[in-house]
């Protein structure tokens, strides 16, 4: 039936029929199916080559890749020619879904050696996949093979390698390839410059990136939003927010519309540099243009205002965020807790913590410790211990930083007995004290015990690194006190 369908120019129907056969025979059945096709050939004038080509595709469509490859090799061994369509499908599959680009390359070479017409697209695709995996040496080997098969590398070929080297920080090789590209008469395009500018910004070489940007503009190429965003990001990371704003305004003058990613990068840069009013203006500009800020936009500016202690402004942004139907995330809650703690508004900080818990977001040690430390510094150690119990009730084991905050609160109030009990509790739970723990306790003992050796004990602060040394020092102090 497959022979009949192919004879009557119905390869798709033949493929469907053979897929039924293959699905029933299963994996590793290619030898028997191949032999059956040869046995059912009525005469040498039949288009058996078409049937075998369809068989390769049938195995591949069912996911039996190794069988499809084996079928190609059997066709080659029997000297039936090159199944062009089948080989194309196999290479496309291996390039797109294969786990090993090198394996795909080896098969592609095998196919090429059988007379399969070389296609630059496959060379470029394999190079791209290898570059994504960081296998630049293998990608370079494929690049060198392009000429051997009578093809010329195009801009995509060069750009793929340039981008790969730039991402790995090998900018010297990237610029060498750019020079080689120009020497081969291949014109550098926006992608060429974009890859190198991104690499320079990643390395912190923002001045070199700006110089390359100017070079690109002088060649008549129009920078796209990706290049503008890369430069703005580079300037923001280097703290050059004024230059970032200049690039942003230049982008607008050239008619390139910013996207949400660019706005978020610039918003983050403004907030990091304390330019919160500019960030707020940028937020208004976004909304006027009809672009909706996302969760990252709002949390960035909220974090900025909380960092500066402007809690009223942070609350206003919070209201706008809720009106847009965007829920608070872990970052936003942490920003508010931190801001309220800095301002000494501890009841508000505790309220936000409870809201966070009620919203189903589990606070981590940092949030609890932040509030515990703030309450203890205010002298409200009792509330600190209440929050410690809340932390434990949520199945979290307090860390040494949390315990240090509580110990510091107790020692500042002269509750040395309670401090020592807390230290024992901490040790029983398996939390290792650090030198800060012991120095807090020593400071407390030095402050609240009248003794002629107190000064000596003070001098030992910073040298007490373990529990044994600490207890020995305290026992020595106690003995001297009783004499």
C-alpha positions in Angstrom: 0.0 0.0 0.0 2.8 2.4 0.8 4.5 1.7 -2.6 1.1 2.2 -4.3 0.5 5.6 -2.5 3.9 6.9 -3.4 3.6 5.8 -7.0 0.4 7.8 -7.2 2.1 10.9 -5.6 0.4 10.6 -2.2 3.4 10.8 0.2 1.5 12.2 3.1 -1.0 9.3 3.0 1.9 6.9 2.8 3.5 8.6 5.8 0.3 8.2 7.8 0.1 4.5 6.9 3.7 3.9 7.8 3.3 5.8 11.1 0.5 3.3 12.0 2.9 0.4 11.2 5.8 2.0 13.2 3.6 2.8 16.2 2.6 -0.9 16.4 6.1 -2.2 15.9 7.5 0.3 18.4 11.1 1.4 18.9 14.1 -0.3 17.5 12.0 -1.8 14.7 13.6 -0.1 11.7 15.6 -3.1 10.5 12.5 -5.3 10.1 10.3 -2.5 8.7 13.1 -1.5 6.2 13.5 -5.1 5.1 9.7 -5.4 4.6 9.7 -2.4 2.4 12.5 -3.8 0.2 10.7 -7.2 0.1 7.4 -5.7 -1.1 9.0 -3.7 -3.9 7.5 -5.2 -7.1 10.1 -4.0 -9.6 13.1 -1.7 -9.7 11.1 1.0 -11.5 9.0 1.6 -8.4 9.7 4.9 -6.5 11.1 3.1 -3.4 13.2 6.1 -2.6 10.1 8.0 -1.9 8.8 5.3 0.5 12.1 5.2 2.4 12.1 9.0 2.7 8.6 8.9 4.2 9.7 6.1 6.6 12.4 8.3 8.0 9.8 11.0 8.7 7.3 8.5 10.2 9.9 7.4 12.8 10.8 11.0 13.6 7.2 12.1 14.0 6.6 9.3 16.5 9.7 10.5 18.5 11.9 7.5 17.6 14.9 9.6 16.6 17.5 6.9 16.8 15.4 4.8 14.4 15.0 7.7 12.0 18.8 8.1 12.0 19.3 4.4 11.6 16.9 4.4 8.7 18.9 7.2 7.0 22.1 5.0 7.4 20.4 2.0 6.0 19.3 4.0 2.9 22.9 5.2 2.5 24.3 1.7 3.0 22.0 0.4 0.3 23.0 3.3 -2.0 19.5 4.6 -2.6 20.7 8.2 -2.5 20.1 11.0 0.0 16.6 11.3 1.5 16.7 15.1 1.4 13.3 15.8 3.1 14.0 13.1 5.8 17.5 14.4 6.5 16.2 18.0 6.8 13.6 16.9 9.3 16.2 15.0 11.4 18.6 17.9 11.5 15.9 20.4 12.3 14.7 18.1 15.1 18.2 17.7 16.6 19.0 21.4 16.4 15.7 22.4 18.0 15.1 19.6 20.6 18.4 17.6 20.8 20.3 17.6 24.1 23.7 17.7 22.4 24.5 20.2 19.6 27.8 18.4 19.0 25.9 15.2 18.3 23.7 17.1 15.8 26.8 18.5 14.2 28.4 15.1 13.8 25.2 13.8 12.1 25.0 17.0 9.9 28.6 16.3 8.7 27.7 12.7 7.9 24.7 13.9 5.9 26.8 16.5 4.1 29.3 13.9 3.1 26.6 11.9 1.4 25.8 14.8 -0.9 23.2 16.7 1.1 23.2 20.3 0.0 24.8 22.5 2.7 22.5 25.2 4.3 24.0 28.1 6.2 20.9 28.2 8.4 21.9 24.9 10.0 25.5 26.1 10.6 24.2 29.2 12.3 21.6 27.4 14.3 24.1 24.9 15.7 26.5 27.8 16.5 23.7 29.6 18.3 22.9 26.6 20.4 26.5 26.0 21.3 27.1 29.7 22.2 24.0 29.6 24.5 25.7 26.6 26.3 29.0 28.5 26.6 30.7 26.1 24.2 32.5 28.7 22.2 35.4 26.5 21.0 32.9 24.1 19.4 30.9 26.9 17.9 34.1 28.4 16.4 35.0 25.0 14.8 31.6 25.0 13.1 32.2 28.6 12.0 35.5 27.5 10.4 33.7 24.7 8.5 31.3 27.0 6.7 33.9 27.9 4.0 34.8 24.3 3.5 31.3 23.5 2.2 31.4 26.4 -0.3 29.4 28.8 1.8 30.2 32.3 3.2 29.5 33.4 6.7 26.8 36.1 6.9 26.0 38.7 9.5 24.1 36.1 11.6 27.2 33.8 11.6 29.5 36.6 12.9 26.9 38.1 15.3 26.3 34.7 16.9 29.9 34.3 17.8 30.3 37.9 18.8 27.4 37.7 21.1 28.6 34.4 22.6 32.1 35.9 23.3 30.6 39.1 24.7 28.4 37.3 27.1 31.3 35.4 28.5 33.3 38.6 28.9 35.8 37.8 26.1 35.5 41.2 24.5 38.9 41.1 22.8 37.7 38.1 20.7 34.4 39.9 20.1 36.1 43.0 18.7 38.5 40.8 16.6 35.4 39.1 15.0 33.9 42.5 14.3 37.1 43.5 12.5 37.1 40.1 10.6 33.5 40.7 9.7 34.3 44.0 8.1 37.3 42.6 6.4 35.1 39.9 4.8 32.8 42.6 3.4 30.0 41.7 5.8 28.3 44.9 7.1 28.0 45.3 10.9 24.3 45.7 11.9 22.5 46.9 15.0 22.8 43.4 16.5 26.6 43.5 16.2 26.8 46.7 18.1 24.2 45.7 20.6 26.1 42.5 21.5 29.4 44.4 22.1 27.7 47.3 23.9 26.0 44.8 26.2 29.3 43.1 26.9 31.1 46.4 27.6 28.3 47.5 30.0 28.4 44.2 31.8 32.1 44.7 32.4 31.5 48.2 33.7 33.3 49.8 30.7 30.5 52.3 30.2 32.7 55.0 28.5 33.8 52.4 25.9 30.2 51.4 25.4 29.2 55.0 24.8 32.0 55.5 22.3 30.9 52.4 20.4 27.3 53.7 20.5 28.5 56.9 18.8 30.4 54.9 16.2 27.2 53.0 15.4 25.3 56.2 15.0 27.9 57.7 12.6 27.6 54.7 10.3 23.9 55.6 9.8 22.5 52.8 11.9 19.5 53.6 14.1 19.8 52.3 17.6 16.8 50.3 18.8 15.2 50.1 22.2 17.4 47.2 23.2 20.6 49.2 22.8 19.2 52.3 24.5 18.0 50.1 27.4 21.4 48.4 27.7 23.2 51.8 27.9 20.7 53.2 30.4 21.1 50.0 32.5 24.9 50.4 32.4 24.8 54.0 33.5 22.4 53.2 36.3 24.5 50.3 37.6 27.6 52.6 37.6 25.7 55.4 39.5 25.7 57.8 36.5 22.0 58.6 36.7 22.4 61.9 34.9 23.9 60.2 31.8 21.2 57.6 32.0 18.6 60.3 31.8 20.4 61.9 28.9 20.3 58.6 27.0 16.6 58.3 27.9 15.8 61.8 26.5 17.9 61.1 23.4 15.9 57.9 22.9 12.6 59.9 23.0 14.0 62.5 20.6 14.8 59.8 18.1 11.2 58.5 18.3 12.1 55.2 20.0 9.3 54.3 22.5 10.5 53.0 25.9 9.0 49.7 27.0 8.2 48.6 30.6 11.6 47.0 31.1 13.4 50.2 30.3 11.1 52.2 32.6 11.7 49.8 35.4 15.5 49.9 35.0 15.5 53.8 35.0 13.1 53.8 37.9 15.4 51.5 39.9 18.4 53.7 39.0 16.5 56.9 40.2 15.5 55.3 43.4 18.9 53.9 44.1 20.4 57.4 43.7 17.8 59.1 45.9 16.0 60.9 43.1 12.6 59.8 44.3 10.7 62.8 43.0 12.1 62.1 39.5 11.1 58.5 39.9 7.6 59.6 40.8 7.4 61.9 37.8 8.6 59.0 35.6 5.7 56.9 37.0 3.2 59.6 36.1 4.8 59.8 32.6 4.4 56.1 32.1 0.7 56.1 33.1 0.0 59.2 30.9 1.4 57.2 27.9 -1.0 54.4 28.7 1.6 52.0 29.9 0.6 50.1 33.0 3.3 49.8 35.7 3.8 46.3 37.0 4.5 44.9 40.5 8.3 45.5 40.0 7.6 49.2 39.2 5.6 49.8 42.3 7.7 47.9 44.7 10.9 49.6 43.4 9.5 53.1 44.1 7.9 52.0 47.4 11.2 50.6 48.5 12.9 53.9 47.6 10.5 56.0 49.7 10.7 53.6 52.6 14.5 53.7 52.4 14.4 57.5 52.6 11.9 57.3 55.5 9.1 59.0 53.5 6.4 56.6 54.6 3.5 58.9 53.6 4.7 58.9 49.9 5.2 55.1 50.1 1.6 54.8 51.3 0.3 56.9 48.4 2.1 54.7 45.9 0.7 51.7 47.8 -2.8 53.0 47.2 -2.2 53.4 43.5 -0.8 49.9 43.4 -3.9 48.5 45.0 -6.2 50.4 42.7 -4.5 48.7 39.8 -5.3 45.4 41.4 -1.7 44.5 42.0 -1.2 42.7 45.3 1.6 43.2 47.7 4.5 40.8 47.5 7.3 39.8 49.9 9.5 42.7 48.7 6.9 45.4 49.3 6.0 44.1 52.8 9.7 44.0 53.7 10.2 47.6 52.5 7.3 48.9 54.7 8.5 46.9 57.7 12.0 48.2 57.3 10.8 51.8 56.8 8.6 51.8 59.8 11.3 50.3 62.0 13.7 53.1 60.9 11.1 55.7 61.8 10.5 54.1 65.1 6.9 53.4 64.2 7.0 49.9 65.6 3.2 49.4 66.0 2.9 50.1 62.3 5.8 47.7 61.5 4.1 44.9 63.6 0.8 45.6 61.9 2.4 45.2 58.4 4.0 42.0 59.6 0.5 40.7 60.6 -1.0 41.8 57.3 1.8 39.9 55.5 1.0 36.7 57.5 -2.7 37.1 56.9 -2.1 37.5 53.2 -0.5 34.1 53.2 3.1 35.3 52.7 5.4 33.7 55.2 7.8 36.2 56.7 11.5 35.1 56.8 13.9 35.6 59.7 14.9 39.0 58.3 11.4 40.6 58.9 11.0 39.2 62.4 14.6 40.1 63.4 14.2 43.6 62.1 11.1 44.3 64.3 12.5 42.4 67.3 15.7 44.5 67.1 13.7 47.7 66.8 11.5 46.8 69.9 14.6 45.8 71.9 16.4 49.0 71.1 13.4 50.9 72.3 13.5 48.9 75.6 10.5 46.8 74.9 12.2 43.4 75.3 8.9 41.8 76.2 7.5 42.5 72.7 10.7 41.2 71.3 10.1 37.8 73.0 6.5 37.8 71.9 7.7 38.1 68.3 10.3 35.4 68.9 7.5 33.1 69.9 5.6 34.1 66.7 8.6 33.3 64.7 8.9 29.8 66.3 5.1 29.2 65.9 5.6 29.6 62.2 8.0 26.7 62.2 11.1 28.9 61.9 14.3 28.4 63.9 15.6 31.8 65.0 19.2 32.4 63.9 22.1 33.9 65.8 21.3 37.5 64.6 17.8 37.2 66.1 19.2 36.0 69.4 21.8 38.7 69.4 19.1 41.4 69.1 17.3 39.9 72.1 20.5 39.5 74.1 21.4 43.1 73.4 18.0 44.2 74.6 18.4 42.3 77.9 22.0 43.4 78.5 21.1 47.0 77.9 18.5 46.7 80.7 20.9 44.9 83.0 18.9 41.6 82.9 22.1 39.5 82.9 20.5 36.4 84.5 17.8 36.4 81.7 20.6 37.0 79.1 22.5 33.9 80.3 19.3 31.8 80.3 18.7 32.9 76.8 22.2 31.9 75.8 21.7 28.4 77.2 18.4 28.2 75.4 20.1 29.2 72.2 22.8 26.6 72.7 20.3 23.9 73.4 18.5 24.6 70.1 21.8 24.1 68.3 22.3 27.8 67.3 26.0 28.6 67.3 26.9 32.0 69.0 29.4 34.2 67.3 31.9 36.7 68.6 29.2 39.4 68.5 27.0 37.3 70.9 29.8 37.0 73.5 30.9 40.7 73.2 27.2 41.7 73.8 27.2 39.6 77.0 30.6 40.8 78.1 29.5 44.4 77.7 26.5 43.7 79.8 28.6 42.1 82.6 31.1 44.9 82.4 28.4 47.5 82.7 26.4 46.0 85.6 29.1 44.3 87.8 31.2 46.6 90.0 34.7 45.0 90.0 38.3 46.1 89.8 38.9 43.6 87.0 36.1 45.0 84.9 38.6 47.1 82.8 40.6 44.0 82.2 37.5 42.1 81.0 36.6 45.0 78.7 40.0 44.7 77.1 39.2 41.1 76.4 36.2 42.1 74.3 36.6 41.0 70.7 39.0 38.2 71.8 36.3 35.9 73.3 35.3 33.6 70.5 33.6 30.7 72.2 31.4 29.7 75.0 34.2 28.2 77.1 36.2 31.3 77.0 33.2 33.5 77.8 32.1 31.4 80.9 35.7 31.2 82.1 36.0 35.0 82.0 32.6 35.5 83.8 33.5 32.9 86.5 36.8 34.7 87.0 34.9 38.0 87.3 32.5 36.4 89.8 35.2 35.0 92.0 37.0 38.3 92.1 33.7 40.0 93.0 33.2 37.7 96.0 36.8 38.2 97.4 
